[in-house]
């Protein structure tokens, strides 16, 4: 006979406010932030050719994974993440597990980036559980065991399954497991009823409220960040070329402090009308939207066409000088940066030589990991390997080995 999870009868009103009230004196400033974010994100996406967007998104997935892991205390360098994507794993069992964890994260984000959670599905109960199920279904078994801090017993994390035990995070005691379905239903009901602009302003609230519920035994932080990524992708059509996770990780103490503040109950009659503090939620919303805007501006500065082209062509010149690339390799890269992609038949015209030299250049660029194509007939497009991130995209990752 199945034992039902404990239910203390908590009412969903405990999670209110789920949105910042229209009468809040802070709404105008938050609306301005949201407007700036939408405008800047759209401009960044429009400034790039679609093939460049697709290639950048692959690098940003590794970046998002790296910084999300870092927030969890797992420092898996992007180069090791890239090796895992090519099934090149460390002989060290712990490092290998972290590589597999990173690969799982990237696989799930690629699924999200493909549109699997579009149309608001990311903020539904099914969507949230599917993120958890897919991620946990791909990680090594050892990672699916966590230690209960209260009892010191090992607890198994079941992919996609809501927790059946009580949890406490810091001073916050999450709602009883039996109450989770009621709260998640309220979560979905409120957020699914909002328009796109209101959802953008509420994106920070969604992020915190999911963590406040702590629906899974483990993996809630990662699920919340992937949910936020999916939501921003859907609302802003980001092209997945910037990541909120980088900004959160680089401001992790402030991120954690503001999240903890949002767990607090209403302070006084001026602090909204819900059970939880609206002022704290406003502060976190301001922080979250500003982090998003900062990351858009950071990526905009990195991929400004002339600067990006200069960095890439300088790298190519150096590689030619030391004999790792054939002469005229830079001309191929320059053509792709200008056009977005380069049909195979055009390579000879671009470099002004015969077929043999064209094939030699293409082969060298492919071997260097900077030139890719979707199949043997598809045009060539640029790749952004993690090994070259320090040269091509300085500041994207920390520079250590």
GUPAZA-358304 format. One record per atom (N, C-alpha, C): residue in one letter; x negated, y, z. Coordinates in steps of 0.05 Angstrom, whole numbers, padded with zeros to 5 digits, always signed. Example, Ala and Ser with C-alpha at 12.3 -4.5 7.8 and 13.67 -1.06 7.14 Angstrom:
<sites>
A-00264-00114+00156;A-00246-00090+00156;A-00264-00066+00156;S-00257-00045+00142;S-00273-00021+00143;S-00258+00001+00157;
</sites>
This chain:
<sites>
X-00017-00024+00000;X+00000+00000+00000;X-00018+00025+00000;X-00012+00044-00018;X-00028+00068-00020;X-00022+00086+00004;X-00043+00098+00014;X-00040+00117+00036;X-00040+00145+00024;X-00018+00160+00030;X-00016+00187+00020;X-00036+00206+00033;X-00048+00224+00018;X-00066+00243+00030;X-00052+00261+00050;X-00066+00269+00072;X-00053+00286+00092;X-00043+00312+00081;X-00019+00320+00090;X-00006+00345+00081;X+00003+00360+00105;X-00008+00384+00110;X-00001+00399+00133;X+00022+00419+00127;X+00034+00416+00104;X+00057+00432+00097;X+00052+00461+00090;X+00027+00468+00083;X+00021+00496+00077;X+00038+00505+00053;X+00046+00530+00054;X+00061+00542+00032;X+00043+00557+00013;X+00049+00556-00013;X+00032+00569-00033;X+00028+00599-00028;X+00044+00612-00011;X+00041+00640-00005;X+00014+00645+00008;X+00001+00625+00018;X-00025+00628+00031;X-00047+00637+00011;X-00043+00631-00014;X-00063+00638-00034;X-00058+00665-00047;X-00037+00679-00039;X-00031+00705-00050;X-00049+00726-00038;X-00056+00747-00053;X-00047+00753-00080;X-00064+00738-00101;X-00051+00728-00121;X-00065+00715-00143;X-00074+00736-00164;X-00061+00759-00164;X-00069+00781-00182;X-00069+00807-00165;X-00085+00826-00175;X-00086+00852-00161;X-00061+00868-00170;X-00046+00877-00150;X-00020+00890-00156;X-00022+00914-00174;X-00002+00918-00190;X-00002+00941-00209;X-00003+00968-00194;X+00005+00968-00169;X+00005+00992-00153;X-00021+00998-00139;X-00041+00980-00142;X-00066+00983-00129;X-00080+01008-00139;X-00092+01024-00121;X-00106+01048-00129;X-00132+01041-00145;X-00139+01016-00145;X-00164+01007-00160;X-00158+00998-00188;X-00132+00996-00195;X-00125+00984-00221;X-00137+00999-00245;X-00136+01025-00244;X-00146+01041-00267;X-00175+01036-00272;X-00191+01036-00251;X-00220+01031-00255;X-00225+01003-00265;X-00211+00983-00255;X-00214+00956-00264;X-00205+00953-00293;X-00184+00967-00301;X-00174+00967-00328;X-00195+00979-00347;X-00208+01000-00338;X-00229+01012-00355;X-00252+00992-00359;X-00260+00978-00338;X-00281+00958-00340;X-00273+00936-00360;X-00248+00926-00357;X-00239+00905-00375;X-00238+00915-00404;X-00230+00939-00408;X-00229+00951-00435;X-00257+00952-00447;X-00276+00962-00431;X-00304+00964-00440;X-00315+00936-00447;X-00309+00917-00431;X-00318+00889-00436;X-00307+00879-00462;X-00281+00882-00466;X-00269+00872-00491;X-00281+00886-00515;X-00285+00912-00513;X-00296+00927-00536;X-00325+00919-00542;X-00342+00917-00521;X-00370+00910-00525;X-00373+00881-00535;X-00357+00863-00524;X-00359+00835-00532;X-00351+00831-00561;X-00330+00845-00570;X-00321+00844-00598;X-00343+00855-00616;X-00355+00878-00608;X-00376+00890-00624;X-00400+00872-00627;X-00408+00858-00606;X-00430+00840-00607;X-00425+00817-00626;X-00401+00806-00625;X-00394+00784-00643;X-00394+00793-00672;X-00383+00817-00677;X-00381+00827-00705;X-00408+00834-00716;X-00428+00839-00700;X-00454+00848-00710;X-00470+00825-00721;X-00461+00800-00718;X-00477+00777-00726;X-00463+00761-00748;X-00478+00750-00766;X-00467+00731-00786;X-00458+00706-00772;X-00436+00693-00781;X-00426+00669-00768;X-00446+00647-00764;X-00464+00641-00784;X-00484+00620-00779;X-00503+00626-00756;X-00510+00652-00753;X-00527+00661-00731;X-00512+00657-00704;X-00487+00664-00704;X-00470+00661-00680;X-00471+00631-00672;X-00467+00613-00691;X-00466+00584-00685;X-00492+00575-00673;X-00515+00584-00684;X-00541+00576-00674;X-00546+00588-00647;X-00539+00613-00643;X-00543+00626-00617;X-00526+00612-00595;X-00502+00603-00603;X-00485+00590-00583;X-00498+00565-00573;X-00513+00551-00589;X-00526+00527-00580;X-00547+00533-00559;X-00562+00555-00563;X-00582+00563-00543;X-00568+00573-00518;X-00546+00588-00521;X-00532+00599-00497;X-00520+00576-00481;X-00512+00554-00494;X-00502+00531-00478;X-00524+00521-00459;X-00549+00520-00470;X-00571+00511-00452;X-00575+00532-00430;X-00573+00557-00437;X-00576+00579-00417;X-00555+00577-00396;X-00530+00574-00404;X-00508+00572-00386;X-00511+00548-00367;X-00519+00526-00379;X-00524+00502-00363;X-00547+00507-00343;X-00569+00519-00352;X-00591+00523-00334;X-00583+00540-00310;X-00569+00562-00315;X-00563+00580-00293;X-00540+00569-00275;X-00522+00555-00287;X-00501+00542-00270;X-00513+00521-00252;X-00532+00505-00263;X-00547+00486-00246;X-00562+00500-00224;X-00574+00523-00231;X-00591+00537-00212;X-00574+00547-00188;X-00550+00555-00193;X-00532+00563-00171;X-00526+00539-00153;X-00526+00515-00164;X-00522+00491-00148;X-00548+00481-00135;X-00570+00495-00139;X-00595+00487-00128;X-00611+00467-00144;X-00603+00463-00169;X-00616+00445-00187;X-00632+00460-00208;X-00658+00461-00206;X-00675+00476-00225;X-00685+00458-00247;X-00670+00455-00268;X-00678+00439-00291;X-00685+00459-00314;X-00711+00460-00320;X-00720+00480-00340;X-00707+00476-00367;X-00701+00498-00382;X-00688+00495-00408;X-00703+00477-00428;X-00730+00476-00426;X-00745+00458-00443;X-00738+00429-00437;X-00736+00423-00411;X-00728+00395-00403;X-00699+00389-00411;X-00683+00410-00410;X-00655+00407-00419;X-00654+00400-00449;X-00670+00415-00464;X-00671+00411-00493;X-00682+00383-00499;X-00702+00374-00484;X-00712+00347-00488;X-00691+00326-00483;X-00674+00330-00462;X-00653+00311-00456;X-00633+00310-00479;X-00628+00332-00493;X-00610+00332-00515;X-00620+00315-00538;X-00647+00311-00538;X-00659+00293-00558;X-00667+00266-00547;X-00654+00259-00524;X-00658+00234-00510;X-00687+00229-00502;X-00701+00251-00495;X-00728+00249-00485;X-00727+00255-00455;X-00728+00234-00439;X-00724+00237-00410;X-00750+00233-00395;X-00750+00246-00371;X-00773+00243-00353;X-00775+00215-00342;X-00799+00206-00335;X-00802+00181-00322;X-00795+00183-00292;X-00794+00207-00282;X-00786+00211-00254;X-00756+00208-00251;X-00746+00189-00235;X-00717+00183-00234;X-00701+00208-00226;X-00710+00224-00207;X-00695+00247-00199;X-00693+00268-00221;X-00716+00273-00234;X-00716+00292-00256;X-00699+00282-00279;X-00700+00256-00284;X-00684+00245-00305;X-00654+00249-00299;X-00646+00244-00274;X-00618+00248-00266;X-00609+00277-00271;X-00627+00296-00265;X-00621+00324-00269;X-00619+00331-00299;X-00635+00318-00315;X-00633+00321-00344;X-00607+00311-00354;X-00598+00288-00344;X-00573+00276-00352;X-00549+00294-00343;X-00552+00305-00319;X-00532+00323-00309;X-00529+00348-00327;X-00553+00358-00335;X-00553+00381-00354;X-00540+00374-00381;X-00547+00351-00391;X-00536+00342-00416;X-00506+00340-00414;X-00496+00330-00392;X-00467+00328-00388;X-00454+00355-00388;X-00466+00374-00375;X-00456+00401-00375;X-00454+00413-00403;X-00475+00409-00418;X-00475+00420-00446;X-00455+00406-00463;X-00452+00380-00460;X-00432+00365-00475;X-00404+00376-00470;X-00398+00381-00444;X-00371+00391-00437;X-00368+00420-00448;X-00389+00436-00446;X-00386+00463-00457;X-00383+00463-00487;X-00397+00445-00501;X-00394+00443-00530;X-00365+00435-00537;X-00353+00418-00521;X-00325+00410-00524;X-00307+00435-00520;X-00313+00451-00500;X-00298+00476-00495;X-00302+00495-00519;X-00327+00499-00527;X-00333+00517-00548;X-00320+00510-00575;X-00314+00484-00577;X-00299+00475-00601;X-00270+00481-00601;X-00260+00494-00579;X-00232+00502-00578;X-00214+00484-00563;X-00225+00464-00549;X-00209+00444-00535;X-00190+00456-00514;X-00198+00478-00502;X-00182+00490-00481;X-00170+00517-00489;X-00168+00522-00515;X-00157+00547-00524;X-00127+00549-00518;X-00116+00572-00522;X-00087+00576-00517;X-00079+00575-00488;X-00098+00581-00470;X-00092+00582-00441;X-00094+00555-00427;X-00102+00534-00441;X-00103+00508-00429;X-00124+00506-00407;X-00144+00524-00408;X-00165+00523-00388;X-00155+00528-00359;X-00133+00543-00357;X-00123+00549-00330;X-00099+00533-00321;X-00095+00511-00335;X-00074+00492-00327;X-00086+00470-00309;X-00069+00457-00295;X-00078+00435-00277;X-00092+00414-00294;X-00079+00407-00317;X-00091+00386-00334;X-00118+00395-00345;X-00120+00420-00353;X-00145+00430-00364;X-00167+00430-00343;X-00162+00438-00319;X-00181+00439-00298;X-00190+00411-00291;X-00172+00392-00289;X-00179+00365-00282;X-00194+00352-00305;X-00188+00360-00330;X-00203+00348-00353;X-00232+00357-00353;X-00237+00382-00346;X-00264+00392-00344;X-00280+00375-00325;X-00268+00371-00301;X-00281+00354-00281;X-00285+00326-00290;X-00264+00315-00302;X-00265+00287-00311;X-00287+00283-00332;X-00289+00300-00351;X-00309+00297-00372;X-00337+00301-00361;X-00341+00321-00344;X-00368+00325-00333;X-00376+00302-00315;X-00360+00295-00296;X-00367+00273-00277;X-00369+00246-00291;X-00354+00243-00313;X-00355+00218-00327;X-00381+00214-00342;X-00398+00235-00344;X-00423+00233-00360;X-00448+00234-00342;X-00445+00241-00317;X-00469+00244-00300;X-00476+00217-00288;X-00502+00213-00279;X-00510+00188-00267;X-00494+00182-00242;X-00491+00157-00236;X-00476+00148-00212;X-00486+00161-00186;X-00512+00164-00183;X-00523+00175-00159;X-00513+00203-00153;X-00508+00218-00174;X-00499+00246-00171;X-00470+00246-00162;X-00455+00225-00166;X-00427+00223-00158;X-00423+00216-00129;X-00445+00215-00113;X-00443+00210-00085;X-00453+00235-00070;X-00436+00244-00051;X-00443+00267-00035;X-00440+00260-00005;X-00453+00275+00012;X-00452+00270+00040;X-00433+00290+00053;X-00414+00279+00068;X-00395+00295+00083;X-00410+00308+00106;X-00411+00335+00107;X-00427+00348+00128;X-00416+00343+00156;X-00390+00337+00159;X-00379+00333+00185;X-00385+00305+00196;X-00382+00285+00178;X-00386+00257+00187;X-00412+00245+00179;X-00427+00258+00161;X-00452+00248+00149;X-00448+00222+00133;X-00423+00216+00127;X-00418+00193+00110;X-00419+00200+00081;X-00427+00180+00065;X-00429+00185+00036;X-00401+00181+00024;X-00394+00200+00007;X-00367+00201-00005;X-00370+00200-00035;X-00354+00183-00048;X-00355+00180-00077;X-00337+00201-00091;X-00348+00214-00112;X-00333+00233-00127;X-00321+00219-00151;X-00294+00220-00153;X-00280+00206-00175;X-00273+00226-00197;X-00283+00221-00221;X-00279+00241-00243;X-00250+00248-00247;X-00244+00274-00245;X-00217+00284-00251;X-00197+00281-00229;X-00204+00268-00207;X-00185+00262-00186;X-00186+00283-00164;X-00163+00293-00156;X-00162+00313-00134;X-00171+00300-00108;X-00182+00315-00091;X-00192+00304-00066;X-00170+00294-00048;X-00176+00274-00032;X-00156+00262-00014;X-00165+00266+00015;X-00184+00283+00020;X-00194+00288+00047;X-00197+00318+00051;X-00198+00326+00076;X-00202+00354+00083;X-00231+00363+00078;X-00234+00388+00071;X-00261+00399+00067;X-00263+00427+00080;X-00288+00434+00088;X-00293+00460+00098;X-00318+00471+00084;X-00316+00495+00073;X-00339+00508+00059;X-00345+00533+00075;X-00368+00534+00089;X-00374+00556+00106;X-00353+00557+00128;X-00341+00580+00131;X-00320+00583+00152;X-00292+00578+00141;X-00291+00573+00114;X-00264+00569+00102;X-00256+00539+00102;X-00233+00534+00114;X-00222+00507+00113;X-00201+00507+00091;X-00206+00490+00070;X-00188+00489+00047;X-00161+00477+00055;X-00141+00482+00038;X-00115+00471+00044;X-00116+00440+00044;X-00098+00428+00058;X-00098+00399+00060;X-00094+00386+00033;X-00105+00363+00029;X-00104+00350+00002;X-00076+00345-00008;X-00057+00340+00010;X-00030+00335+00002;X-00017+00360-00008;X-00027+00383+00000;X-00016+00409-00009;X-00027+00418-00036;X-00048+00406-00045;X-00061+00415-00069;X-00043+00417-00094;X-00026+00396-00099;X-00008+00398-00122;X+00010+00423-00122;X+00020+00430-00098;X+00037+00454-00096;X+00022+00479-00103;X-00002+00481-00092;X-00018+00505-00096;X-00028+00507-00125;X-00036+00485-00137;X-00045+00485-00165;X-00022+00491-00184;X+00002+00482-00177;X+00025+00489-00193;X+00030+00519-00192;X+00027+00531-00168;X+00031+00560-00166;X+00009+00574-00182;X-00015+00565-00179;X-00038+00576-00194;X-00032+00576-00224;X-00024+00554-00235;X-00018+00552-00264;X+00006+00569-00271;X+00027+00569-00254;X+00051+00584-00260;X+00045+00614-00263;X+00030+00625-00244;X+00025+00654-00244;X+00007+00662-00267;X-00016+00648-00270;X-00035+00656-00290;X-00026+00651-00318;X-00011+00630-00322;X-00001+00624-00349;X+00021+00644-00358;X+00031+00659-00340;X+00052+00678-00347;X+00041+00706-00355;X+00014+00709-00352;X+00002+00735-00357;X-00005+00739-00386;X-00005+00764-00395;X-00014+00770-00422;X-00045+00770-00422;X-00057+00772-00446;X-00086+00770-00449;X-00101+00791-00433;X-00091+00816-00434;X-00106+00837-00420;X-00104+00833-00390;X-00080+00826-00380;X-00077+00821-00352;X-00094+00797-00343;X-00096+00777-00360;X-00112+00753-00354;X-00141+00761-00351;X-00151+00779-00368;X-00178+00787-00367;X-00184+00801-00340;X-00166+00818-00331;X-00170+00831-00305;X-00168+00810-00283;X-00152+00790-00287;X-00148+00769-00266;X-00169+00747-00267;X-00187+00748-00287;X-00206+00726-00290;X-00223+00721-00265;X-00230+00742-00251;X-00246+00739-00226;X-00228+00726-00204;X-00203+00735-00203;X-00185+00724-00183;X-00182+00694-00187;X-00179+00686-00212;X-00176+00657-00219;X-00201+00642-00210;X-00224+00654-00215;X-00249+00641-00207;X-00250+00636-00177;X-00244+00656-00162;X-00244+00653-00133;X-00222+00634-00123;X-00198+00638-00132;X-00176+00622-00122;X-00179+00592-00127;X-00192+00585-00149;X-00197+00557-00154;X-00217+00547-00134;X-00238+00562-00128;X-00258+00554-00108;X-00245+00554-00080;X-00227+00572-00075;X-00213+00572-00049;X-00197+00546-00045;X-00185+00537-00066;X-00170+00512-00065;X-00188+00487-00061;X-00212+00489-00073;X-00231+00467-00072;X-00217+00440-00080;X-00207+00439-00104;X-00190+00415-00111;X-00205+00389-00112;X-00231+00389-00116;X-00246+00364-00119;X-00265+00360-00095;X-00273+00335-00091;X-00292+00330-00070;X-00318+00345-00075;X-00327+00346-00100;X-00351+00360-00107;X-00349+00369-00136;X-00365+00389-00144;X-00365+00398-00171;X-00347+00422-00176;X-00336+00434-00154;X-00317+00456-00158;X-00330+00481-00169;X-00354+00487-00160;X-00368+00511-00171;X-00373+00509-00201;X-00382+00486-00209;X-00387+00482-00237;X-00361+00483-00254;X-00340+00470-00243;X-00314+00471-00257;X-00304+00499-00260;X-00307+00515-00238;X-00297+00543-00238;X-00312+00559-00259;X-00338+00555-00261;X-00354+00570-00281;X-00348+00561-00309;X-00343+00535-00313;X-00336+00526-00340;X-00308+00536-00347;X-00290+00536-00328;X-00263+00547-00332;X-00265+00576-00340;X-00281+00591-00326;X-00284+00620-00332;X-00296+00624-00360;X-00316+00607-00367;X-00327+00608-00393;X-00306+00603-00414;X-00290+00583-00410;X-00269+00576-00429;X-00248+00599-00432;X-00241+00610-00409;X-00222+00632-00409;X-00232+00657-00424;X-00257+00664-00419;X-00269+00688-00432;X-00273+00682-00462;X-00280+00658-00469;X-00282+00650-00497;X-00255+00654-00511;X-00234+00646-00498;X-00207+00648-00509;X-00197+00676-00510;X-00201+00692-00489;X-00191+00719-00488;X-00206+00738-00505;X-00233+00735-00506;X-00250+00755-00520;X-00262+00745-00546;X-00257+00720-00553;X-00269+00708-00577;X-00299+00713-00576;X-00312+00706-00555;X-00340+00712-00550;X-00359+00699-00570;X-00350+00677-00582;X-00368+00662-00599;X-00388+00646-00582;X-00385+00647-00556;X-00402+00633-00537;X-00431+00643-00538;X-00435+00669-00545;X-00462+00679-00548;X-00471+00696-00524;X-00455+00695-00502;X-00464+00707-00477;X-00451+00690-00455;X-00464+00692-00431;X-00455+00674-00410;X-00454+00689-00383;X-00431+00687-00370;X-00428+00699-00343;X-00446+00685-00323;X-00452+00659-00327;X-00467+00644-00308;X-00495+00656-00304;X-00507+00667-00325;X-00534+00679-00321;X-00532+00702-00302;X-00513+00719-00305;X-00510+00742-00287;X-00504+00733-00258;X-00487+00713-00255;X-00480+00704-00228;X-00504+00692-00215;X-00520+00677-00230;X-00544+00664-00218;X-00565+00685-00210;X-00568+00706-00226;X-00587+00726-00221;X-00578+00745-00198;X-00553+00743-00190;X-00543+00758-00168;X-00529+00739-00148;X-00541+00716-00144;X-00527+00694-00130;X-00520+00700-00101;X-00536+00715-00087;X-00530+00722-00059;X-00505+00740-00058;X-00504+00759-00076;X-00481+00777-00077;X-00456+00761-00086;X-00460+00744-00105;X-00438+00727-00115;X-00426+00711-00091;X-00443+00698-00076;X-00433+00682-00054;X-00421+00699-00032;X-00433+00722-00027;X-00422+00740-00006;X-00394+00749-00013;X-00391+00758-00038;X-00365+00768-00046;X-00344+00746-00047;X-00352+00722-00056;X-00333+00699-00055;X-00324+00694-00027;X-00343+00694-00008;X-00336+00688+00020;X-00317+00710+00031;X-00322+00735+00023;X-00305+00757+00031;X-00276+00753+00022;X-00273+00741-00002;X-00246+00737-00013;X-00231+00715+00002;X-00245+00700+00019;X-00232+00680+00035;X-00218+00692+00059;X-00224+00717+00065;X-00213+00730+00089;X-00184+00738+00085;X-00170+00738+00108;X-00142+00746+00107;X-00139+00777+00105;X-00115+00785+00099;X-00109+00814+00096;X-00118+00829+00121;X-00132+00852+00117;X-00143+00866+00140;X-00124+00884+00154;X-00106+00898+00139;X-00087+00917+00150;X-00065+00922+00130;X-00047+00940+00136;X-00024+00946+00119;X-00032+00959+00093;X-00056+00969+00091;X-00065+00982+00066;X-00079+00962+00048;X-00082+00937+00057;X-00097+00916+00043;X-00079+00897+00028;X-00062+00909+00010;X-00045+00892-00006;X-00021+00881+00010;X-00007+00862-00002;X+00016+00850+00011;X+00015+00820+00012;X-00007+00808+00005;X-00010+00779+00007;X-00022+00770+00033;X-00027+00744+00034;X-00040+00733+00058;X-00070+00739+00058;X-00083+00738+00035;X-00111+00742+00032;X-00117+00772+00026;X-00141+00780+00031;X-00149+00808+00027;X-00149+00816-00002;X-00133+00836-00009;X-00134+00847-00036;X-00158+00864-00041;X-00167+00878-00020;X-00191+00895-00022;X-00215+00878-00029;X-00218+00855-00016;X-00240+00837-00022;X-00239+00827-00051;X-00214+00821-00060;X-00210+00811-00087;X-00217+00833-00107;X-00210+00858-00101;X-00218+00880-00118;X-00248+00882-00121;X-00262+00880-00098;X-00291+00882-00098;X-00303+00860-00115;X-00293+00836-00112;X-00304+00814-00128;X-00297+00817-00158;X-00273+00827-00164;X-00265+00832-00192;X-00283+00852-00205;X-00289+00874-00190;X-00307+00894-00201;X-00335+00882-00207;X-00345+00867-00188;X-00371+00853-00191;X-00370+00834-00215;X-00350+00818-00217;X-00348+00797-00238;X-00346+00810-00266;X-00329+00830-00269;X-00327+00843-00295;X-00352+00858-00303;X-00365+00870-00283;X-00390+00885-00288;X-00412+00865-00296;X-00413+00842-00283;X-00432+00821-00291;X-00428+00813-00320;X-00403+00809-00327;X-00397+00802-00355;X-00406+00823-00374;X-00400+00848-00368;X-00408+00871-00385;X-00439+00873-00387;X-00452+00869-00364;X-00482+00869-00364;X-00493+00848-00382;X-00481+00824-00382;X-00491+00802-00399;X-00487+00807-00428;X-00464+00819-00435;X-00459+00827-00463;X-00480+00847-00472;X-00485+00867-00455;X-00505+00887-00462;X-00533+00876-00464;X-00539+00857-00446;X-00565+00844-00447;X-00569+00829-00473;X-00549+00814-00481;X-00551+00799-00506;X-00552+00818-00530;X-00537+00839-00529;X-00537+00859-00550;X-00565+00871-00554;X-00580+00876-00532;X-00607+00886-00534;X-00626+00866-00545;X-00621+00840-00539;X-00639+00819-00549;X-00636+00814-00579;X-00611+00815-00588;X-00607+00807-00616;X-00601+00830-00634;X-00609+00855-00625;X-00608+00878-00643;X-00624+00870-00668;X-00612+00871-00692;X-00623+00859-00716;X-00653+00865-00721;X-00660+00890-00720;X-00688+00897-00726;X-00708+00886-00706;X-00700+00888-00680;X-00718+00878-00659;X-00721+00847-00661;X-00698+00834-00665;X-00699+00805-00667;X-00716+00796-00691;X-00711+00809-00714;X-00727+00803-00738;X-00757+00807-00733;X-00764+00829-00720;X-00792+00835-00714;X-00805+00813-00698;X-00791+00805-00677;X-00802+00784-00659;X-00806+00758-00674;X-00786+00750-00690;X-00787+00725-00704;X-00809+00725-00726;X-00810+00747-00740;X-00830+00748-00762;X-00859+00751-00751;X-00862+00764-00728;X-00888+00765-00715;X-00897+00737-00707;X-00878+00722-00696;X-00884+00694-00689;X-00892+00678-00714;X-00877+00681-00736;X-00883+00666-00760;X-00911+00674-00771;X-00918+00700-00770;X-00944+00708-00779;X-00967+00695-00763;X-00963+00694-00737;X-00983+00681-00720;X-00985+00651-00726;X-00963+00638-00730;X-00963+00610-00737;X-00977+00604-00763;X-00973+00622-00783;X-00987+00620-00808;X-01017+00624-00805;X-01024+00644-00788;X-01052+00651-00784;X-01068+00628-00772;X-01055+00612-00754;X-01069+00590-00741;X-01065+00564-00756;X-01050+00565-00778;X-01048+00541-00795;X-01025+00522-00787;X-01007+00531-00770;X-00985+00513-00762;X-00961+00516-00781;X-00960+00538-00797;X-00940+00541-00817;X-00953+00549-00843;X-00942+00541-00866;X-00953+00550-00892;X-00947+00580-00897;X-00963+00592-00914;X-00958+00619-00922;X-00930+00622-00934;X-00918+00645-00931;X-00891+00652-00941;X-00869+00640-00924;X-00876+00627-00902;X-00854+00616-00884;X-00837+00639-00873;X-00850+00661-00867;X-00835+00684-00857;X-00814+00694-00876;X-00819+00692-00902;X-00799+00701-00922;X-00773+00685-00921;X-00776+00659-00915;X-00752+00643-00912;X-00736+00651-00888;X-00750+00655-00866;X-00736+00664-00841;X-00724+00691-00844;X-00737+00709-00858;X-00727+00736-00862;X-00701+00735-00879;X-00701+00718-00899;X-00677+00716-00916;X-00654+00705-00901;X-00659+00686-00883;X-00637+00675-00867;X-00627+00695-00847;X-00644+00710-00835;X-00636+00731-00816;X-00618+00752-00831;X-00624+00758-00855;X-00609+00777-00871;X-00582+00766-00880;X-00583+00741-00890;X-00559+00729-00901;X-00542+00714-00881;X-00555+00703-00861;X-00541+00685-00842;X-00547+00656-00848;X-00550+00649-00873;X-00558+00622-00881;X-00570+00624-00909;X-00583+00602-00917;X-00597+00602-00942;X-00592+00576-00957;X-00578+00577-00980;X-00574+00553-00995;X-00600+00540-01003;X-00602+00514-01005;X-00627+00501-01011;X-00638+00509-01038;X-00620+00514-01057;X-00629+00521-01084;X-00642+00548-01085;X-00638+00565-01064;X-00648+00592-01064;X-00676+00594-01052;X-00686+00572-01040;X-00712+00574-01026;X-00734+00581-01045;X-00735+00569-01068;X-00756+00574-01087;X-00756+00604-01096;X-00732+00615-01101;X-00730+00643-01109;X-00740+00662-01087;X-00734+00655-01062;X-00741+00672-01040;X-00771+00673-01037;X-00785+00650-01039;X-00814+00650-01035;X-00830+00654-01060;X-00817+00652-01084;X-00830+00658-01109;X-00851+00638-01117;X-00847+00613-01109;X-00865+00591-01116;X-00850+00567-01127;X-00865+00546-01133;X-00852+00522-01144;X-00839+00505-01122;X-00826+00484-01132;X-00811+00466-01114;X-00828+00452-01093;X-00852+00445-01100;X-00869+00430-01081;X-00875+00448-01057;X-00883+00473-01062;X-00890+00492-01040;X-00864+00498-01024;X-00842+00501-01037;X-00816+00506-01023;X-00810+00483-01004;X-00813+00458-01014;X-00808+00435-00996;X-00827+00434-00973;X-00852+00442-00978;X-00872+00442-00957;X-00865+00462-00935;X-00857+00486-00943;X-00849+00506-00924;X-00825+00497-00908;X-00805+00488-00922;X-00780+00479-00908;X-00786+00456-00888;X-00803+00437-00897;X-00810+00415-00879;X-00824+00425-00854;X-00842+00444-00857;X-00857+00455-00834;X-00838+00470-00815;X-00819+00485-00826;X-00801+00500-00810;X-00781+00482-00795;X-00773+00461-00809;X-00755+00441-00796;X-00770+00427-00773;X-00795+00419-00778;X-00811+00406-00758;X-00816+00424-00734;X-00818+00450-00739;X-00822+00469-00717;X-00796+00474-00701;X-00774+00463-00711;X-00749+00466-00696;X-00734+00492-00700;X-00743+00508-00720;X-00731+00534-00724;X-00712+00535-00748;X-00711+00514-00763;X-00694+00512-00787;X-00677+00487-00785;X-00651+00489-00788;X-00633+00466-00787;X-00612+00468-00809;X-00599+00446-00814;X-00576+00446-00832;X-00557+00424-00822;X-00531+00427-00828;X-00511+00408-00818;X-00513+00381-00832;X-00523+00381-00857;X-00526+00356-00871;X-00547+00361-00894;X-00552+00340-00910;X-00573+00342-00930;X-00567+00361-00953;X-00542+00370-00955;X-00534+00388-00977;X-00527+00416-00966;X-00523+00418-00940;X-00514+00443-00928;X-00537+00464-00929;X-00529+00489-00928;X-00550+00511-00928;X-00566+00509-00902;X-00590+00521-00903;X-00606+00523-00880;X-00597+00546-00862;X-00599+00543-00836;X-00594+00565-00818;X-00615+00564-00796;X-00616+00586-00782;X-00636+00589-00762;X-00628+00573-00737;X-00648+00562-00723;X-00644+00550-00697;X-00659+00567-00676;X-00650+00566-00652;X-00663+00581-00630;X-00672+00561-00609;X-00695+00547-00613;X-00703+00527-00594;X-00712+00539-00567;X-00706+00525-00546;X-00713+00535-00519;X-00743+00539-00516;X-00759+00523-00530;X-00788+00525-00529;X-00798+00552-00539;X-00782+00566-00556;X-00790+00592-00566;X-00775+00615-00554;X-00758+00609-00534;X-00741+00630-00523;X-00758+00653-00512;X-00780+00647-00499;X-00797+00668-00488;X-00807+00688-00509;X-00811+00678-00534;X-00821+00695-00555;X-00798+00708-00570;X-00778+00693-00576;X-00756+00703-00593;X-00735+00718-00577;X-00729+00708-00552;X-00708+00719-00536;X-00718+00725-00507;X-00738+00742-00505;X-00751+00747-00479;X-00731+00755-00457;X-00733+00743-00434;X-00716+00749-00412;X-00692+00731-00410;X-00687+00715-00430;X-00664+00697-00430;X-00666+00677-00408;X-00690+00665-00406;X-00696+00645-00385;X-00720+00655-00369;X-00723+00646-00344;X-00748+00652-00330;X-00771+00638-00344;X-00794+00651-00343;X-00817+00640-00358;X-00834+00624-00339;X-00828+00598-00336;X-00844+00580-00321;X-00842+00552-00333;X-00860+00534-00327;X-00861+00508-00339;X-00852+00487-00318;
</sites>
